[in-house]
């Protein structure tokens, strides 16, 4: 499944990844997978908050928000999370 990395806005230091294919992620199933991979996860019902470098938020839609200015680091971390959740088949692309 491919996804896009985008800067959400000019005043926000972060990247958002959204999946091309419409997905409904089961957050209750995702939480133990992420914890087993070493993430500290807070479940707030409609999203999972992952502690760590930059901090990440994972939404039921598969969207991920990562707070960082470093595009390469964002790509690496988002690839890792999608891989853990079984959603990563192809490399990310950045839309023009």
Secondary structure as UniProt FT lines:
FT   STRAND          3..7
FT   TURN            10..11
FT   STRAND          15..19
FT   HELIX           27..36
FT   TURN            37..38
FT   STRAND          40..43
FT   STRAND          47..51
FT   STRAND          56..59
FT   TURN            60..61
FT   STRAND          64..66
FT   HELIX           71..84
FT   TURN            85..86
//
